[in-house]
Amino acid sequence: MRSSHALWISSPILTCIVAVILTAVPLGFRDGIWVTPAFPLICFFYWSLHRPELLHPIAISLIGFFQDVLSGGPIMMWALVYLVLYSLIQGQRSLLAGRAMTTLLVVFVPVAFGALGLAWLLASMYYSSFISPAATFSQIITTIVLFIPICGILVQFDRRLSLIG
């Protein structure tokens, strides 16, 4: 019983880590741009809304750091992006809790543009050069398209773990 409870408690962190690893694997090549959805953005959005007590800011920072190391990007860039997302969701949690998935998608669209736009801006500043926004735009669109299927998986995962937690 203890191991199942530990799995339930660590499930947001584990799914976010898996999402970071999946983000390191491009889904395809389109118009000279690797398509890599921001799976962790979806996971952080979902868990920040549904189980924020299981997603501590220190864990968010460490997962963001892990993504930076894995991607070779500016250190702590993703940690900052995910902490901003977490804070924004916490501020709007009472308005968003219990909403339909389509409503959450409508909310997620500007969140994706804002979060990935912030990452693009931070990377451009870090590298002191204008990074083409085409790859970021491709990532935003791909992430938005995958939002409902990924959240559907997280909902099922969350429901099953809630039964044992």
Short mmCIF file of the C-alpha atoms (twelve columns), coordinates in Angstrom:
data_MODEL
# 
_entry.id   MODEL 
# 
loop_
_atom_site.group_PDB 
_atom_site.id 
_atom_site.type_symbol 
_atom_site.label_atom_id 
_atom_site.label_alt_id 
_atom_site.label_comp_id 
_atom_site.label_asym_id 
_atom_site.label_seq_id 
_atom_site.Cartn_x 
_atom_site.Cartn_y 
_atom_site.Cartn_z 
_atom_site.pdbx_PDB_model_num 
ATOM 1   C CA . MET A 1   0.000   0.000  0.000   1 
ATOM 2   C CA . ARG A 2   2.848   2.410  0.759   1 
ATOM 3   C CA . SER A 3   4.403   2.061  -2.706  1 
ATOM 4   C CA . SER A 4   1.079   2.839  -4.406  1 
ATOM 5   C CA . HIS A 5   0.682   5.934  -2.241  1 
ATOM 6   C CA . ALA A 6   4.235   7.016  -3.098  1 
ATOM 7   C CA . LEU A 7   3.436   6.551  -6.793  1 
ATOM 8   C CA . TRP A 8   0.331   8.715  -6.424  1 
ATOM 9   C CA . ILE A 9   2.256   11.466 -4.633  1 
ATOM 10  C CA . SER A 10  5.105   11.462 -7.170  1 
ATOM 11  C CA . SER A 11  2.927   11.077 -10.296 1 
ATOM 12  C CA . PRO A 12  2.967   14.773 -11.328 1 
ATOM 13  C CA . ILE A 13  6.746   14.919 -11.014 1 
ATOM 14  C CA . LEU A 14  7.238   11.626 -12.838 1 
ATOM 15  C CA . THR A 15  4.919   12.557 -15.705 1 
ATOM 16  C CA . CYS A 16  6.673   15.910 -16.082 1 
ATOM 17  C CA . ILE A 17  10.072  14.181 -16.219 1 
ATOM 18  C CA . VAL A 18  8.783   11.742 -18.862 1 
ATOM 19  C CA . ALA A 19  7.382   14.731 -20.766 1 
ATOM 20  C CA . VAL A 20  10.807  16.419 -20.719 1 
ATOM 21  C CA . ILE A 21  12.413  13.272 -22.116 1 
ATOM 22  C CA . LEU A 22  9.744   13.028 -24.832 1 
ATOM 23  C CA . THR A 23  10.320  16.678 -25.748 1 
ATOM 24  C CA . ALA A 24  13.948  15.836 -26.473 1 
ATOM 25  C CA . VAL A 25  12.740  13.518 -29.265 1 
ATOM 26  C CA . PRO A 26  11.536  15.453 -32.341 1 
ATOM 27  C CA . LEU A 27  8.309   14.170 -33.901 1 
ATOM 28  C CA . GLY A 28  9.274   15.125 -37.410 1 
ATOM 29  C CA . PHE A 29  10.895  17.532 -39.784 1 
ATOM 30  C CA . ARG A 30  8.749   20.133 -41.525 1 
ATOM 31  C CA . ASP A 31  9.910   23.018 -43.698 1 
ATOM 32  C CA . GLY A 32  13.446  22.676 -42.377 1 
ATOM 33  C CA . ILE A 33  12.298  22.781 -38.746 1 
ATOM 34  C CA . TRP A 34  12.287  19.968 -36.215 1 
ATOM 35  C CA . VAL A 35  8.831   19.647 -34.677 1 
ATOM 36  C CA . THR A 36  9.119   19.154 -30.925 1 
ATOM 37  C CA . PRO A 37  5.936   19.691 -28.914 1 
ATOM 38  C CA . ALA A 38  6.306   21.178 -25.450 1 
ATOM 39  C CA . PHE A 39  4.896   18.166 -23.612 1 
ATOM 40  C CA . PRO A 40  6.115   19.455 -20.213 1 
ATOM 41  C CA . LEU A 41  4.132   22.663 -20.695 1 
ATOM 42  C CA . ILE A 42  0.943   20.621 -20.978 1 
ATOM 43  C CA . CYS A 43  1.871   18.511 -17.937 1 
ATOM 44  C CA . PHE A 44  2.720   21.528 -15.794 1 
ATOM 45  C CA . PHE A 45  -0.506  23.243 -16.862 1 
ATOM 46  C CA . TYR A 46  -2.574  20.167 -15.982 1 
ATOM 47  C CA . TRP A 47  -0.913  19.341 -12.655 1 
ATOM 48  C CA . SER A 48  -0.739  23.002 -11.571 1 
ATOM 49  C CA . LEU A 49  -4.483  23.150 -11.990 1 
ATOM 50  C CA . HIS A 50  -5.544  19.719 -10.703 1 
ATOM 51  C CA . ARG A 51  -2.914  18.660 -8.156  1 
ATOM 52  C CA . PRO A 52  -0.780  21.692 -7.237  1 
ATOM 53  C CA . GLU A 53  -0.111  20.262 -3.778  1 
ATOM 54  C CA . LEU A 54  1.852   17.446 -5.433  1 
ATOM 55  C CA . LEU A 55  3.974   19.781 -7.577  1 
ATOM 56  C CA . HIS A 56  6.347   21.803 -5.422  1 
ATOM 57  C CA . PRO A 57  8.180   24.810 -6.939  1 
ATOM 58  C CA . ILE A 58  11.534  23.202 -6.093  1 
ATOM 59  C CA . ALA A 59  10.556  20.138 -8.138  1 
ATOM 60  C CA . ILE A 60  9.443   22.440 -10.971 1 
ATOM 61  C CA . SER A 61  12.834  24.177 -10.878 1 
ATOM 62  C CA . LEU A 62  14.741  20.886 -10.934 1 
ATOM 63  C CA . ILE A 63  12.678  19.530 -13.825 1 
ATOM 64  C CA . GLY A 64  13.219  22.781 -15.740 1 
ATOM 65  C CA . PHE A 65  16.944  22.529 -15.041 1 
ATOM 66  C CA . PHE A 66  16.891  18.928 -16.299 1 
ATOM 67  C CA . GLN A 67  15.228  20.085 -19.525 1 
ATOM 68  C CA . ASP A 68  17.842  22.824 -19.974 1 
ATOM 69  C CA . VAL A 69  20.672  20.322 -19.549 1 
ATOM 70  C CA . LEU A 70  18.997  17.802 -21.852 1 
ATOM 71  C CA . SER A 71  18.299  20.379 -24.566 1 
ATOM 72  C CA . GLY A 72  21.541  22.304 -24.253 1 
ATOM 73  C CA . GLY A 73  19.630  25.536 -23.727 1 
ATOM 74  C CA . PRO A 74  20.233  28.389 -21.311 1 
ATOM 75  C CA . ILE A 75  20.415  27.046 -17.762 1 
ATOM 76  C CA . MET A 76  17.285  27.717 -15.670 1 
ATOM 77  C CA . MET A 77  15.345  29.105 -18.643 1 
ATOM 78  C CA . TRP A 78  12.697  26.369 -18.536 1 
ATOM 79  C CA . ALA A 79  12.608  26.494 -14.744 1 
ATOM 80  C CA . LEU A 80  11.680  30.172 -14.972 1 
ATOM 81  C CA . VAL A 81  9.066   29.538 -17.675 1 
ATOM 82  C CA . TYR A 82  7.457   26.702 -15.699 1 
ATOM 83  C CA . LEU A 83  7.492   28.656 -12.418 1 
ATOM 84  C CA . VAL A 84  5.777   31.601 -14.126 1 
ATOM 85  C CA . LEU A 85  3.183   29.183 -15.548 1 
ATOM 86  C CA . TYR A 86  2.650   27.573 -12.134 1 
ATOM 87  C CA . SER A 87  2.185   30.981 -10.503 1 
ATOM 88  C CA . LEU A 88  -0.275  32.144 -13.149 1 
ATOM 89  C CA . ILE A 89  -2.344  28.967 -12.870 1 
ATOM 90  C CA . GLN A 90  -2.404  29.223 -9.078  1 
ATOM 91  C CA . GLY A 91  -3.738  32.750 -9.386  1 
ATOM 92  C CA . GLN A 92  -6.563  31.598 -11.675 1 
ATOM 93  C CA . ARG A 93  -7.187  28.162 -10.195 1 
ATOM 94  C CA . SER A 94  -10.543 29.018 -8.642  1 
ATOM 95  C CA . LEU A 95  -11.806 30.194 -12.049 1 
ATOM 96  C CA . LEU A 96  -10.425 27.227 -14.000 1 
ATOM 97  C CA . ALA A 97  -11.098 24.281 -11.677 1 
ATOM 98  C CA . GLY A 98  -13.801 21.943 -12.938 1 
ATOM 99  C CA . ARG A 99  -13.993 23.488 -16.400 1 
ATOM 100 C CA . ALA A 100 -14.523 21.440 -19.539 1 
ATOM 101 C CA . MET A 101 -11.460 20.379 -21.501 1 
ATOM 102 C CA . THR A 102 -12.435 22.633 -24.418 1 
ATOM 103 C CA . THR A 103 -12.551 25.631 -22.067 1 
ATOM 104 C CA . LEU A 104 -9.111  24.702 -20.751 1 
ATOM 105 C CA . LEU A 105 -7.873  24.492 -24.339 1 
ATOM 106 C CA . VAL A 106 -9.104  28.048 -24.967 1 
ATOM 107 C CA . VAL A 107 -7.178  29.149 -21.860 1 
ATOM 108 C CA . PHE A 108 -4.130  27.096 -22.844 1 
ATOM 109 C CA . VAL A 109 -3.730  28.770 -26.268 1 
ATOM 110 C CA . PRO A 110 -2.561  32.149 -24.903 1 
ATOM 111 C CA . VAL A 111 -0.652  30.334 -22.147 1 
ATOM 112 C CA . ALA A 112 1.281   28.364 -24.778 1 
ATOM 113 C CA . PHE A 113 1.999   31.482 -26.810 1 
ATOM 114 C CA . GLY A 114 3.082   33.351 -23.676 1 
ATOM 115 C CA . ALA A 115 5.216   30.588 -22.146 1 
ATOM 116 C CA . LEU A 116 6.941   29.523 -25.351 1 
ATOM 117 C CA . GLY A 117 7.246   33.157 -26.424 1 
ATOM 118 C CA . LEU A 118 8.974   33.873 -23.100 1 
ATOM 119 C CA . ALA A 119 11.339  30.930 -23.690 1 
ATOM 120 C CA . TRP A 120 12.089  32.270 -27.196 1 
ATOM 121 C CA . LEU A 121 12.762  35.759 -25.808 1 
ATOM 122 C CA . LEU A 122 15.013  34.459 -23.019 1 
ATOM 123 C CA . ALA A 123 16.961  32.268 -25.462 1 
ATOM 124 C CA . SER A 124 17.369  35.180 -27.896 1 
ATOM 125 C CA . MET A 125 18.664  37.384 -25.075 1 
ATOM 126 C CA . TYR A 126 20.972  34.642 -23.794 1 
ATOM 127 C CA . TYR A 127 22.509  34.039 -27.230 1 
ATOM 128 C CA . SER A 128 22.519  37.789 -28.026 1 
ATOM 129 C CA . SER A 129 20.949  37.161 -31.408 1 
ATOM 130 C CA . PHE A 130 17.521  37.060 -32.944 1 
ATOM 131 C CA . ILE A 131 16.422  33.440 -33.066 1 
ATOM 132 C CA . SER A 132 14.001  32.725 -35.874 1 
ATOM 133 C CA . PRO A 133 10.503  32.501 -34.390 1 
ATOM 134 C CA . ALA A 134 9.478   29.867 -36.980 1 
ATOM 135 C CA . ALA A 135 10.603  26.936 -34.814 1 
ATOM 136 C CA . THR A 136 8.875   28.409 -31.752 1 
ATOM 137 C CA . PHE A 137 5.671   28.998 -33.704 1 
ATOM 138 C CA . SER A 138 5.795   25.394 -34.967 1 
ATOM 139 C CA . GLN A 139 6.277   24.187 -31.387 1 
ATOM 140 C CA . ILE A 140 3.366   26.303 -30.150 1 
ATOM 141 C CA . ILE A 141 0.977   24.998 -32.801 1 
ATOM 142 C CA . THR A 142 2.036   21.378 -32.296 1 
ATOM 143 C CA . THR A 143 1.680   21.717 -28.526 1 
ATOM 144 C CA . ILE A 144 -1.806  23.228 -28.830 1 
ATOM 145 C CA . VAL A 145 -2.907  20.452 -31.202 1 
ATOM 146 C CA . LEU A 146 -1.716  17.809 -28.719 1 
ATOM 147 C CA . PHE A 147 -3.191  19.507 -25.638 1 
ATOM 148 C CA . ILE A 148 -6.494  17.596 -25.471 1 
ATOM 149 C CA . PRO A 149 -5.029  14.113 -26.172 1 
ATOM 150 C CA . ILE A 150 -2.223  14.598 -23.639 1 
ATOM 151 C CA . CYS A 151 -4.612  16.003 -21.011 1 
ATOM 152 C CA . GLY A 152 -6.913  13.056 -21.680 1 
ATOM 153 C CA . ILE A 153 -4.064  10.698 -20.820 1 
ATOM 154 C CA . LEU A 154 -3.240  12.716 -17.691 1 
ATOM 155 C CA . VAL A 155 -6.905  12.694 -16.590 1 
ATOM 156 C CA . GLN A 156 -7.073  8.895  -16.887 1 
ATOM 157 C CA . PHE A 157 -3.742  8.539  -15.097 1 
ATOM 158 C CA . ASP A 158 -4.898  10.900 -12.350 1 
ATOM 159 C CA . ARG A 159 -8.216  9.062  -11.890 1 
ATOM 160 C CA . ARG A 160 -6.567  5.667  -11.613 1 
ATOM 161 C CA . LEU A 161 -3.987  6.917  -9.154  1 
ATOM 162 C CA . SER A 162 -6.658  8.686  -7.092  1 
ATOM 163 C CA . LEU A 163 -8.280  5.317  -6.488  1 
ATOM 164 C CA . ILE A 164 -5.108  4.024  -4.830  1 
ATOM 165 C CA . GLY A 165 -4.033  7.345  -3.233  1 
# 
